[in-house]
Amino acid sequence: MNAAPRARRPAWRYRELAADLGVPLRENEPMARHTTLGVGGPADWFFEPQTPEIAARLWAELRRGPLPVRPLGAGSNLVVADEGVRAAVVATDRLAPPPRRLPGARVRVGAGQPVPGLVRWCAAEGLAGVEFAEGIPARVGGAVRMNAGANRGTFGQAARIVLVAGPEGTVDEHRVTDDDFDYRTSFVARDGLFVVGAELALAEDDPEAIRERIRAFRARRRASQPLQERSAGCVFANWPDQSVGALVERLGLKGRRIGGAEVSTLHGNFIVNREQARAADVLALIDELREALLRETGLEPRLEVEIWRDA
Ligand SMILES: Cc1cc2nc3c(=O)[nH]c(=O)nc-3n(C[C@H](O)[C@H](O)[C@H](O)COP(=O)(O)OP(=O)(O)OC[C@H]3O[C@@H](n4cnc5c(N)ncnc54)[C@H](O)[C@@H]3O)c2cc1C
């Protein structure tokens, strides 16, 4: 069945902006290429700024345009609709200069820095404090925005300064306060900000001791998560006293399949792209899980993955 033709996209001055700032721009970029789940239709405009300063200027300009502006990290928490999104996407993968060590076990890092590389680099430098994130396939900006966490650690605990795009196109320093982060969310999400970098406060430690902790976290993750398959991590946020994965398992829904999407047989809160899944398969499975969890607990589960689709 052919999808209905998309309406013409507003051209505004997206091409001119990219040319003025020297920013690579792709049009109708398939988002399946940029999400770990591997689903998602085209984004109208896909910008790839190369420095924090250019990214900040681009962000401020794009916010004046007619389309929503969506930052993109590693796409490891996203389900993008098959129809795609009418949006200006700002990718962060080029905002990844090598991490820079500062006095006092601090580290400056770009928003596009892949978290796995950061974890390895910190271990080699003898800096402890991000090893909790072993196995989180994010970029730093997305991890800060989501307050990604595991093994009793979170990015909110590690971050001291978050570099954000200011409304006038400058790079502004936001000093982290106690109210800035909550479970899998942050002031970045609340205020609709764009992160271009961060400064983390770490602690000196023996590299081998850090690596030992990383190995232990890796083993635990491998035993409990379908890391060989394409997914977007946990579908729903856990309740404080209840694991969604365990509940899905109790409800007998592990292995439940719609089209090419399947509830992981290893972890009940993961949906995997088993065989050329469409976003529609994933979304139908999410709905089914949501209804089952609501029926069982009387509580509306909160989505942890983010769905990108036009209203
Ligand atoms: C196998 C697997 C394991 C996972 N394990 C964990 C885990 O243990 N703990 C955990 O918390 N999560 C986990 N996740 C989920 C995911 O990695 C996190 O939510 C992560 O923080 C998403 O980062 P990202 O760079 O991929 O962001 P994306 O998925 O690209 O984007 C997520 C959200 O952040 C926004 N965003 C991205 N970059 C920026 C930026 N620079 N500025 C502002 N907003 C931005 C996007 O617009 C979107 O709203 C896992 C995912 C997978 C696939």
The ligand as a MOL file (V3000), in Angstrom:
LIG
                    3D

  0  0  0     0  0            999 V3000
M  V30 BEGIN CTAB
M  V30 COUNTS 53 58 0 0 0
M  V30 BEGIN ATOM
M  V30 1 C 20.5880 -0.8820 24.0410 0
M  V30 2 C 20.1560 0.3680 24.7680 0
M  V30 3 C 20.4210 0.4950 26.1270 0
M  V30 4 C 20.0270 1.6460 26.8180 0
M  V30 5 N 20.2980 1.7360 28.1490 0
M  V30 6 C 19.9470 2.8540 28.8170 0
M  V30 7 C 20.2440 2.9810 30.2220 0
M  V30 8 O 20.8420 2.1050 30.8370 0
M  V30 9 N 19.8590 4.1240 30.8530 0
M  V30 10 C 19.2100 5.1330 30.2020 0
M  V30 11 O 18.9000 6.1540 30.8260 0
M  V30 12 N 18.9090 5.0300 28.8810 0
M  V30 13 C 19.2710 3.9270 28.1770 0
M  V30 14 N 18.9620 3.8190 26.8430 0
M  V30 15 C 18.1750 4.8900 26.1760 0
M  V30 16 C 18.9970 6.0220 25.5250 0
M  V30 17 O 20.3270 5.5980 25.2500 0
M  V30 18 C 19.0020 7.2620 26.4210 0
M  V30 19 O 17.7160 7.7970 26.5890 0
M  V30 20 C 19.9250 8.3730 25.8890 0
M  V30 21 O 19.9900 9.4180 26.8280 0
M  V30 22 C 19.4640 8.9460 24.5410 0
M  V30 23 O 20.5360 9.6950 24.0140 0
M  V30 24 P 20.6770 9.9590 22.4580 0
M  V30 25 O 21.9170 10.7540 22.2550 0
M  V30 26 O 20.5520 8.7190 21.6980 0
M  V30 27 O 19.4130 10.8970 22.2280 0
M  V30 28 P 18.3130 10.7990 21.0830 0
M  V30 29 O 17.6300 9.4840 21.1650 0
M  V30 30 O 18.9050 11.2160 19.7900 0
M  V30 31 O 17.2900 11.9210 21.5740 0
M  V30 32 C 16.5680 11.7470 22.7800 0
M  V30 33 C 15.9580 13.1040 23.1790 0
M  V30 34 O 17.0130 14.0010 23.4810 0
M  V30 35 C 16.9600 15.1390 22.6230 0
M  V30 36 N 18.3280 15.5350 22.3390 0
M  V30 37 C 19.3010 14.8000 21.7210 0
M  V30 38 N 20.4370 15.5130 21.6730 0
M  V30 39 C 20.1740 16.7130 22.2490 0
M  V30 40 C 20.9300 17.8910 22.4790 0
M  V30 41 N 22.2120 18.0010 22.1070 0
M  V30 42 N 20.3210 18.9320 23.1010 0
M  V30 43 C 19.0430 18.8640 23.4900 0
M  V30 44 N 18.2600 17.7790 23.2930 0
M  V30 45 C 18.8370 16.7210 22.6860 0
M  V30 46 C 16.1900 14.6830 21.3830 0
M  V30 47 O 15.5690 15.7770 20.7130 0
M  V30 48 C 15.1830 13.7680 22.0430 0
M  V30 49 O 14.1760 14.5550 22.6350 0
M  V30 50 C 19.3480 2.6830 26.1270 0
M  V30 51 C 19.0950 2.5640 24.7450 0
M  V30 52 C 19.5040 1.4170 24.0750 0
M  V30 53 C 19.2360 1.3120 22.5970 0
M  V30 END ATOM
M  V30 BEGIN BOND
M  V30 1 1 1 2
M  V30 2 1 2 3
M  V30 3 2 2 52
M  V30 4 2 3 4
M  V30 5 1 4 5
M  V30 6 1 4 50
M  V30 7 2 5 6
M  V30 8 1 6 7
M  V30 9 1 6 13
M  V30 10 2 7 8
M  V30 11 1 7 9
M  V30 12 1 9 10
M  V30 13 2 10 11
M  V30 14 1 10 12
M  V30 15 2 12 13
M  V30 16 1 13 14
M  V30 17 1 14 15
M  V30 18 1 14 50
M  V30 19 1 15 16
M  V30 20 1 16 17
M  V30 21 1 16 18
M  V30 22 1 18 19
M  V30 23 1 18 20
M  V30 24 1 20 21
M  V30 25 1 20 22
M  V30 26 1 22 23
M  V30 27 1 23 24
M  V30 28 2 24 25
M  V30 29 1 24 26
M  V30 30 1 24 27
M  V30 31 1 27 28
M  V30 32 2 28 29
M  V30 33 1 28 30
M  V30 34 1 28 31
M  V30 35 1 31 32
M  V30 36 1 32 33
M  V30 37 1 33 34
M  V30 38 1 33 48
M  V30 39 1 34 35
M  V30 40 1 35 36
M  V30 41 1 35 46
M  V30 42 1 36 37
M  V30 43 1 36 45
M  V30 44 2 37 38
M  V30 45 1 38 39
M  V30 46 1 39 40
M  V30 47 2 39 45
M  V30 48 1 40 41
M  V30 49 2 40 42
M  V30 50 1 42 43
M  V30 51 2 43 44
M  V30 52 1 44 45
M  V30 53 1 46 47
M  V30 54 1 46 48
M  V30 55 1 48 49
M  V30 56 2 50 51
M  V30 57 1 51 52
M  V30 58 1 52 53
M  V30 END BOND
M  V30 END CTAB
M  END
